[in-house]
């Protein structure tokens, strides 16, 4: 995994600009740096050596004939198969690098070669013969890529922090701000800056010298991929699923550096670990837990799985003080508002894991493909007679009760209120209630320039409309999450946390072959009225301990609500000081005071809103895109 930066036709200082941009992402690639310039094109690269540690993998890399140049972030998992295919046509290679194979594939097949790639990647490829620059992002958006047009010129980079010295970024993008307040993150094509765009998952952008640059086009559509599913007998489905996942784990274990597996107490990482052990009996598994934070420690279940599988297990024990210290660290590193609080423990486990391994496999993507979240249960209940009306009444009654995660009963009240919101109303409204901030009225009021229309509702309406011809509602919301929540929340979180620590994370569940397999099952196969992830539970039955297979899904979070009422109260008051809030001008200090008071007096759990506001206010107060992560 690496970091890339570059520019096309933006002025005489282009080389120094690209060098400065690449320097800002040293954390993504501390092992090597490279720069290349040809006419109006400059490319920069920071390398994290994983495959082919020799100088043969140095980037920017040129093709044998010198007509192509590339900077590549990520891994092509099937590069060995592609290499053999190319060698059969007479092509010879100088290294053991997947990037060299990528270049050769383009030379042989042009941009159509994207369909043959299995991996996570973001790359810029300069085709000198055609005076063209291609920017490409992988199917699911595992690896990030941002760009800014400047006339007929173009600037691009892995991270938003790289654009600090790239000229006028425009003002804050109001739609991006609304999406952030509603859901805690910004989605493509937006970034928080008006003039900087986020290349979407499965998209590519083509730029030609001296010509107006158009909009990105999709080269991969998950809806079309899901619709390519084949009807199979149930027994064959399970056999194919197991073999496909086994193959995905196998390809992601290939590296020239130490590899481990993130092991939580759940099914997803347990399955990855079980299949990894079959390949490497001495595989290292890593788990994390908070020793003094009740309800936030999965280490016992992870330990149970590790013993069952016989892995070389490393347990990382953290304290509440570790988590609290990480809050400030995370706040200072963010180059764009991103308020999923599970970034905090993900950052901590990545930091600890980097001391043991350079590559870690994870279970990311399983929840979205195989129905792992409680919101999918809510959708099943919404189709049960009388439930929607009963839920509306129940939500009104519970609305009079306070919320307090420190109280088991009142925390259940909070959970039931949210679940009830996912069982009444239209499909898009139900799903929106489960994805984002429950009460958009609060979100609208929090913004200084109040936005009446809910941008998240509008965005999810678009995503769900793409499967309007599907009759299976569970499959529809799974696909909406694959297109929206997965790339912009889950994968963004993992990329940030891991890359800040120069750690590569690979996700077998994101193998492209698994998508059509997952959607070959009915929604009811994945999600029942009481049980999520039914297909994966069946798959895991003979691989993992019974307690893990039958256990509930556990979140990966930290008790921010309690910390805000204790050790983090000074931070809360400092970052949300009314005078500073009014100076920055993005938030409504009067509404903040109300939200803060509700939380501190335990009338409502407002930890979501408070963390969202602290992240935004910290980012905006800094006046830049954040520290460079080193």
C-alpha positions in Angstrom: 0.0 0.0 0.0 1.2 3.5 -0.8 0.4 7.1 -1.4 0.2 8.8 -4.8 0.2 12.4 -5.9 0.5 14.2 -9.3 -0.4 17.1 -11.5 -1.0 17.8 -15.2 -0.5 21.1 -16.9 -0.9 23.4 -13.8 2.2 25.6 -14.1 5.9 25.9 -13.8 6.0 25.1 -10.1 4.3 21.7 -10.8 7.3 19.5 -9.8 7.8 21.2 -6.4 4.0 21.1 -5.8 3.9 17.4 -6.4 7.0 16.7 -4.2 5.4 18.7 -1.4 2.1 16.8 -1.8 3.9 13.4 -1.7 5.8 14.5 1.4 2.5 15.1 3.3 1.6 11.4 2.9 4.9 9.9 4.0 2.9 7.8 6.6 1.3 6.0 3.7 4.7 5.0 2.3 7.7 5.5 4.6 9.9 3.0 2.8 10.7 4.8 -0.5 9.9 7.9 -2.5 10.0 8.6 -6.2 9.2 11.4 -8.7 8.9 11.5 -12.4 8.2 14.3 -14.9 7.6 14.3 -18.6 6.5 17.5 -20.2 3.4 18.8 -18.5 2.9 15.6 -16.3 4.4 15.2 -12.8 3.9 12.1 -10.7 4.9 11.4 -7.1 4.9 8.3 -5.0 5.4 7.1 -1.4 6.0 3.4 -1.1 5.1 0.9 1.6 6.9 -2.2 0.5 4.8 -5.4 0.7 5.4 -7.4 -2.5 8.8 -7.4 -4.1 10.9 -5.4 -1.6 13.6 -4.8 -4.1 14.2 -1.6 -6.1 12.4 -3.3 -8.9 9.1 -2.2 -7.3 10.1 1.4 -7.2 7.6 4.0 -8.4 6.8 5.9 -10.5 7.2 3.0 -12.8 7.7 3.2 -16.6 6.8 0.6 -19.2 9.5 -1.2 -21.0 9.1 1.0 -24.1 8.9 4.2 -22.0 5.5 5.1 -23.4 3.6 4.6 -20.1 4.2 5.7 -16.5 2.2 4.8 -13.4 1.8 5.5 -9.7 -0.2 2.9 -7.9 -1.6 2.6 -4.4 -2.9 -0.8 -3.3 -2.5 -4.4 -4.3 -3.5 -6.5 -7.4 -4.2 -9.8 -5.8 -4.4 -11.9 -9.0 -1.2 -10.4 -10.5 0.5 -13.8 -10.7 -2.3 -15.2 -12.8 -2.3 -12.1 -15.0 1.4 -12.3 -15.4 1.3 -15.9 -16.5 -1.4 -15.0 -19.0 0.8 -12.2 -20.4 4.0 -14.3 -20.4 2.1 -16.8 -22.6 1.9 -14.0 -25.3 5.7 -13.4 -25.1 5.8 -10.5 -22.6 8.8 -10.6 -20.3 9.1 -8.9 -16.8 11.9 -7.4 -14.9 10.5 -7.6 -11.4 8.1 -9.4 -9.1 5.9 -6.3 -8.8 2.1 -6.2 -9.3 2.5 -2.7 -10.6 4.6 -3.9 -13.6 1.9 -6.4 -14.4 -0.7 -3.6 -14.2 1.3 -1.6 -16.8 1.7 -4.6 -19.1 -2.1 -5.3 -18.8 -2.8 -1.7 -20.0 -0.4 -2.0 -22.8 -2.0 -5.2 -24.0 -5.7 -4.5 -23.4 -6.1 -0.8 -22.8 -8.4 0.5 -20.1 -10.7 -2.5 -20.6 -8.1 -4.4 -18.5 -9.9 -3.1 -15.4 -12.5 -5.9 -15.5 -9.6 -8.4 -15.1 -8.2 -6.9 -12.0 -8.9 -8.3 -8.6 -7.7 -6.0 -5.8 -7.8 -2.8 -4.0 -6.2 0.1 -5.9 -6.1 3.7 -6.8 -3.7 4.6 -9.6 -2.8 7.3 -12.1 -1.5 6.0 -15.5 0.1 8.3 -18.0 -0.3 7.1 -21.6 2.3 9.3 -23.5 1.3 8.0 -26.9 -2.3 9.1 -26.5 -1.5 12.2 -24.4 -3.9 10.8 -21.8 -3.9 10.5 -18.0 -6.2 7.9 -16.4 -7.2 8.1 -12.7 -8.8 4.9 -11.5 -10.3 3.7 -8.2 -11.2 0.1 -7.3 -14.6 -1.5 -7.3 -15.6 -0.8 -3.6 -13.5 2.2 -3.0 -11.0 0.6 -0.6 -8.2 3.0 -1.7 -9.0 6.7 -1.8 -8.3 9.2 -4.6 -9.1 13.0 -4.8 -8.7 15.4 -7.6 -9.1 19.1 -8.5 -9.5 20.6 -11.9 -7.7 23.8 -12.7 -8.7 24.9 -16.2 -7.5 22.1 -18.5 -5.1 21.0 -15.8 -5.5 18.5 -13.0 -4.1 17.9 -9.5 -4.7 14.6 -7.7 -3.6 12.8 -4.5 -4.5 10.0 -2.1 -5.4 12.3 0.7 -7.1 15.7 1.0 -4.2 17.1 3.1 -2.1 17.1 0.0 -4.1 20.0 -1.5 -3.0 22.5 1.2 -0.7 24.3 -1.2 -2.6 23.5 -4.4 -4.3 26.9 -4.7 -7.9 28.0 -4.2 -9.9 25.0 -2.9 -13.1 27.0 -2.9 -15.3 27.4 0.1 -16.8 24.7 2.2 -19.1 22.5 0.1 -22.6 23.0 1.6 -24.0 19.7 0.5 -20.9 17.9 1.8 -21.4 19.6 5.1 -25.0 18.6 5.3 -24.1 15.0 4.5 -21.5 15.1 7.2 -23.8 16.4 9.9 -26.5 13.8 8.9 -24.2 10.7 8.7 -20.7 11.6 10.1 -18.9 11.4 6.8 -18.7 13.0 3.3 -19.5 11.0 0.2 -18.4 11.2 -3.5 -18.3 13.2 -5.6 -18.0 15.6 -2.7 -15.2 16.5 -0.4 -15.5 19.1 2.3 -14.0 21.6 -0.2 -16.0 22.8 -3.2 -13.3 22.5 -5.8 -11.8 19.2 -4.7 -13.7 16.1 -5.7 -13.6 12.5 -4.4 -13.4 9.9 -7.2 -16.2 7.4 -6.5 -15.8 3.6 -6.1 -15.5 1.8 -9.4 -15.0 5.1 -11.2 -12.3 6.4 -13.6 -11.5 9.8 -14.9 -9.8 10.4 -18.2 -7.9 13.6 -18.9 -6.3 14.7 -22.2 -3.7 17.4 -22.5 -5.2 20.7 -23.6 -8.8 19.5 -23.5 -11.6 20.2 -21.1 -11.7 17.5 -18.5 -15.1 15.7 -18.3 -16.7 13.9 -15.4 -15.8 10.5 -14.1 -17.5 7.4 -15.5 -18.3 4.1 -13.8 -16.3 1.1 -14.9 -17.9 -1.1 -12.2 -21.5 -1.2 -11.1 -22.3 -3.4 -8.1 -26.0 -3.5 -9.1 -25.2 -5.1 -12.4 -22.6 -7.4 -10.8 -25.3 -8.6 -8.3 -27.7 -9.2 -11.1 -25.3 -11.5 -12.8 -25.9 -14.0 -10.0 -26.7 -17.6 -11.0 -29.5 -19.8 -9.6 -28.0 -22.7 -7.7 -29.2 -25.4 -5.3 -28.7 -24.3 -1.7 -26.0 -27.0 -1.0 -24.1 -25.8 -4.1 -24.4 -22.2 -2.9 -22.7 -23.0 0.4 -19.9 -25.0 -1.2 -19.2 -22.2 -3.7 -19.3 -19.6 -1.0 -16.8 -21.5 1.2 -14.4 -22.1 -1.7 -14.6 -18.5 -3.0 -13.9 -17.1 0.4 -11.1 -19.6 0.9 -9.5 -18.5 -2.4 -9.9 -14.8 -1.4 -8.1 -15.4 1.9 -5.4 -17.3 0.0 -4.6 -14.5 -2.4 -4.6 -11.9 0.4 -2.1 -13.9 2.5 0.5 -13.4 -0.3 3.2 -10.9 0.8 6.9 -10.6 1.4 6.4 -9.2 4.9 4.7 -10.5 8.1 1.0 -11.0 7.8 -1.6 -11.3 10.5 -5.4 -11.3 11.0 -7.5 -8.8 13.0 -9.6 -11.1 15.3 -12.6 -9.7 17.1 -15.2 -11.8 19.0 -17.4 -12.2 15.9 -18.1 -14.4 12.9 -16.5 -12.4 10.1 -12.9 -12.1 11.4 -13.3 -15.6 12.8 -14.0 -17.1 9.4 -11.1 -15.2 7.9 -8.9 -16.5 10.7 -10.1 -20.1 10.3 -9.4 -20.1 6.5 -6.1 -18.4 7.0 -5.0 -21.1 9.5 -5.7 -23.7 6.9 -3.1 -21.9 4.7 -0.7 -20.9 7.4 -1.0 -22.9 10.7 1.3 -20.4 12.5 -0.7 -17.3 11.4 -0.7 -14.4 13.9 -4.1 -13.2 15.1 -4.5 -9.9 16.9 -7.3 -8.7 19.2 -7.9 -5.6 21.3 -9.9 -4.9 24.4 -10.3 -2.2 27.0 -9.4 -3.7 30.4 -11.3 -1.1 32.4 -14.2 -0.2 30.2 -17.1 -2.7 30.8 -19.0 -3.7 27.7 -16.2 -2.7 25.3 -13.9 -5.7 25.6 -14.2 -8.5 23.0 -10.9 -10.1 23.9 -12.5 -13.1 25.7 -14.4 -14.2 22.6 -11.4 -13.6 20.4 -9.3 -15.6 22.8 -11.9 -18.4 22.6 -11.7 -18.4 18.8 -7.9 -18.3 18.8 -7.6 -21.3 21.1 -10.1 -23.2 19.0 -8.1 -22.5 15.8 -4.6 -22.8 17.4 -3.3 -19.4 16.2 -0.3 -17.5 17.4 -2.6 -15.0 19.3 -1.5 -11.6 20.4 -3.9 -9.8 22.8 -3.6 -6.0 22.9 -5.0 -4.7 26.2 -5.8 -1.0 26.3 -7.1 1.2 29.1 -9.6 4.0 29.1 -6.7 6.4 29.3 -5.3 5.0 26.1 -8.7 5.6 24.4 -9.0 9.1 25.8 -5.4 10.0 24.7 -6.2 8.7 21.2 -9.2 11.1 20.9 -6.9 14.1 20.6 -4.5 12.2 18.3 -7.3 11.4 15.9 -8.7 14.9 16.0 -5.4 16.4 15.0 -4.8 13.9 12.1 -8.1 14.3 10.3 -7.8 16.2 7.1 -11.6 16.2 6.5 -14.4 15.9 9.0 -15.1 12.2 9.7 -17.0 11.4 12.9 -17.5 7.6 13.1 -16.2 7.2 16.6 -15.1 3.6 15.9 -12.2 5.3 14.1 -10.7 5.7 17.6 -10.3 2.0 18.5 -9.5 1.1 14.9 -6.6 3.6 15.1 -5.4 2.1 18.4 -5.6 -1.5 17.2 -3.8 -0.5 13.9 -1.1 1.2 15.9 -0.5 -1.8 18.1 -0.7 -4.3 15.2 2.0 -2.5 13.3 4.5 -3.5 15.9 3.8 -7.1 15.0 2.9 -7.2 11.3 2.9 -5.1 8.2 -0.2 -6.6 6.7 -3.4 -7.5 8.5 -6.5 -9.3 7.1 -9.9 -8.1 8.3 -13.6 -9.0 8.1 -14.6 -5.7 6.6 -17.5 -5.9 4.1 -19.2 -9.0 5.5 -21.9 -7.1 7.3 -22.9 -5.2 4.1 -22.8 -8.3 1.8 -24.3 -10.8 4.2 -26.7 -8.8 6.4 -24.9 -8.3 9.7 -26.5 -5.1 11.1 -29.5 -4.8 13.3 -31.0 -2.4 10.8 -31.7 -5.3 8.5 -33.7 -6.9 11.3 -35.8 -3.7 11.5 -36.6 -3.9 7.9 -37.9 -7.5 8.2 -40.1 -6.4 11.1 -41.4 -3.4 9.1 -43.1 -5.9 6.8 -44.9 -7.7 9.6 -48.5 -6.7 10.1 -49.2 -4.1 12.8 -45.5 -3.6 13.6 -45.1 -0.2 11.9 -48.0 1.4 13.7 -47.0 -0.2 17.1 -43.5 1.1 16.6 -44.7 4.6 16.0 -46.7 4.5 19.2 -43.8 2.9 21.1 -41.3 5.5 19.9 -43.6 8.3 21.1 -43.9 6.8 24.6 -40.1 6.1 24.8 -39.5 9.7 23.7 -40.5 10.9 27.2 -37.8 8.7 28.8 -34.1 9.9 29.2 -31.2 8.1 27.5 -28.1 7.0 29.3 -25.7 4.4 28.1 -24.3 4.0 31.6 -27.7 2.6 32.6 -28.5 -0.8 31.1 -32.2 -0.1 31.1 -32.0 3.4 29.6 -29.4 2.3 27.0 -32.0 -0.3 25.9 -34.5 2.5 25.7 -32.2 4.3 23.3 -31.7 1.1 21.2 -35.4 0.4 21.0 -36.2 3.9 19.9 -33.7 3.7 17.1 -35.0 0.2 16.1 -38.6 1.4 16.1 -37.6 4.3 13.8 -36.4 1.6 11.3 -39.7 -0.2 11.2 -42.2 2.6 10.3 -42.4 4.8 7.2 -41.3 4.3 3.7 -38.3 2.1 2.9 -36.0 5.1 2.2 -37.1 6.8 5.4 -36.7 3.7 7.5 -33.2 3.1 6.1 -32.3 6.7 6.5 -33.2 6.6 10.2 -30.9 3.6 10.7 -28.0 5.0 8.7 -27.8 8.5 10.1 -28.6 11.0 12.8 -32.1 10.0 14.0 -33.5 13.5 14.3 -32.7 15.6 11.2 -34.4 18.6 12.9 -31.5 18.6 15.3 -29.0 18.3 12.5 -30.6 21.2 10.6 -30.6 23.4 13.7 -26.9 22.6 14.5 -25.8 24.3 11.3 -25.4 28.1 11.3 -26.9 28.2 7.9 -29.9 26.0 8.5 -30.5 23.3 5.8 -34.2 22.3 5.9 -34.0 19.5 3.4 -32.3 16.3 4.6 -29.4 15.6 2.2 -28.9 12.0 3.5 -32.6 11.2 2.8 -32.1 12.5 -0.8 -28.9 10.6 -1.3 -30.3 7.3 0.0 -33.4 7.8 -2.2 -31.1 7.9 -5.2 -29.2 4.7 -4.1 -32.4 2.8 -3.4 -34.0 3.9 -6.7 -31.2 2.0 -8.6 -32.8 -1.3 -7.3 -36.4 -0.1 -7.6 -37.1 -3.1 -9.9 -36.0 -5.6 -7.2 -38.7 -7.1 -5.1 -36.5 -8.1 -2.2 -36.2 -5.2 0.3 -33.4 -6.7 2.3 -31.3 -7.1 -0.8 -32.1 -3.5 -1.8 -30.9 -2.0 1.5 -27.8 -4.3 1.4 -27.0 -2.9 -2.0 -27.6 0.7 -0.8 -25.1 0.1 2.1 -22.6 -1.4 -0.3 -22.8 1.7 -2.5 -22.9 4.3 0.3 -22.1 3.2 3.9 -19.3 0.7 3.0 -17.0 3.0 0.9 -17.6 6.3 2.7 -17.8 5.2 6.3 -16.3 1.7 6.9 -13.6 1.6 4.3 -12.7 5.2 4.8 -12.3 4.6 8.5 -10.0 1.6 8.0 -7.9 3.3 5.4 -7.3 6.3 7.7 -6.6 4.3 10.8 -4.3 1.8 9.1 -2.4 4.3 6.9 -1.7 6.7 9.7 0.2 3.7 11.1 1.8 2.5 7.8 -0.2 -0.7 8.0 -1.9 -2.5 5.1 -5.3 -4.0 5.7 -6.8 -6.5 3.3 -10.4 -7.6 3.2 -11.2 -11.0 1.7 -15.0 -10.4 1.9 -14.5 -7.7 -0.7 -13.3 -10.1 -3.4 -15.4 -9.3 -6.5 -16.5 -12.9 -6.9 -18.3 -12.8 -3.5 -20.8 -10.1 -4.5 -22.8 -12.1 -7.0 -22.6 -15.1 -4.6 -24.0 -13.1 -1.7 -26.9 -11.9 -3.8 -27.7 -15.4 -5.1 -29.2 -15.9 -1.7 -32.6 -14.4 -0.9 -32.7 -11.6 1.7 -34.5 -13.9 4.1 -31.7 -16.3 3.8 -29.4 -13.7 5.3 -31.7 -12.0 7.7 -34.5 -13.5 9.8 -36.8 -11.8 12.3 -34.4 -12.5 15.1 -31.1 -13.4 13.5 -28.7 -11.6 11.2 -26.0 -13.1 9.0 -27.7 -16.5 8.8 -25.7 -17.7 5.8 -22.3 -16.9 7.4 -23.5 -18.5 10.6 -24.1 -21.7 8.6 -20.7 -21.4 7.0 -19.0 -21.0 10.3 -20.8 -23.8 12.1 -18.1 -26.3 11.7 -15.2 -23.8 11.8 -15.7 -21.7 14.9 -16.8 -22.2 18.6 -20.5 -22.4 19.1 -20.6 -19.4 21.3 -19.1 -17.3 18.5 -21.4 -18.7 15.8 -24.6 -18.1 17.8 -23.5 -14.9 19.5 -24.9 -11.4 18.8 -23.1 -8.8 16.7 -21.0 -6.6 18.9 -20.0 -3.1 17.9 -16.4 -1.8 17.9 -16.6 1.4 19.8 -15.6 3.5 22.8 -17.9 4.9 25.5 -17.6 8.5 24.3 -20.8 9.4 26.1 -19.4 8.6 29.5 -16.0 10.1 28.7 -17.8 13.4 27.7 -19.3 13.5 31.2 -15.9 12.8 32.7 -12.3 12.9 31.5 -13.3 14.6 28.2 -15.5 17.3 29.6 -12.7 19.9 29.4 -12.0 19.0 25.8 -15.8 19.3 25.1 -16.0 22.7 26.6 -12.8 23.9 24.9 -13.6 22.8 21.4 -17.3 23.9 21.6 -16.6 27.2 23.3 -19.4 29.6 22.1 -17.0 32.4 21.1 -14.9 30.0 19.0 -17.9 28.4 17.5 -19.3 31.8 16.5 -15.9 32.8 15.1 -15.6 29.8 12.8 -19.2 30.3 11.8 -20.3 26.8 10.8 -22.3 25.8 13.8 -25.1 27.3 15.9 -23.6 28.0 19.4 -27.1 28.4 21.0 -28.2 24.9 19.8 -24.8 23.4 20.9 -25.4 24.7 24.4 -28.8 22.9 24.5 -27.4 19.7 23.2 -24.4 19.8 25.6 -26.7 20.5 28.5 -29.0 17.6 27.5 -26.0 15.2 27.5 -24.3 16.3 30.7 -27.6 16.1 32.6 -28.3 12.7 31.1 -31.7 13.7 29.6 -30.5 12.5 26.2 -27.4 10.6 25.0 -26.0 13.2 22.6 -22.6 11.6 22.1 -23.2 11.3 18.4 -24.0 15.0 17.9 -21.2 16.1 20.3 -18.5 14.1 18.6 -19.7 15.2 15.2 -19.5 18.8 16.3 -16.1 18.5 18.0 -14.6 16.9 14.9 -16.0 19.6 12.6 -15.1 22.5 14.9 -11.6 21.2 15.4 -11.0 20.8 11.7 -12.4 24.2 10.9 -10.6 26.0 13.7 -7.3 24.6 12.6 -7.6 26.3 9.2 -5.8 23.5 7.4 -6.3 19.9 6.4 -4.5 18.4 9.5 -1.2 17.0 10.6 0.6 14.7 8.2 0.0 11.6 10.3 3.6 11.0 11.3 
